[in-house]
């Protein structure tokens, strides 16, 4: 069975409103911006606070945010509730945070409470700012263009 370190980093060729580098150097720190927040909230709607305790965490840019302490037994339920794209990955899948250029297992995701929303972010968010919008699957061999479809808001 392959481990997370067996997967090579693909060249990044992201098409969209943000311009990313095509090499594998980490991007400058980008906290959850207004555009990202708008895109996520459009996909899943604004939401009440989750029923889990939070801790205050200082980001590398000095901003202090709340991160939920979600028990392992509830992680899959929370992930499925908050994930914004139409194909929900399994928790044992690997993703690449394009801001930190680091790989991680989906199960290691974090959930932040920022403004009126709960946001899935990579485990490297405090240091590099990678939200779920900044994850790609490094196990896929393709032309480097990653296209994802937002799911419909829940009624």
Secondary structure, DSSP 8 states (H G I E B T S, - for coil): ---GGGS--------SSS---SSSS--------HHHHHHHHHHH------SS-EEEEE-TTS-EEEEE---GGGHHHHHHHH--BSS---TT-EEEETTTTEEEEGGG-EEEEETTEEEEE-TTHHHH--BGGGEE-TT--SSS-----B-----
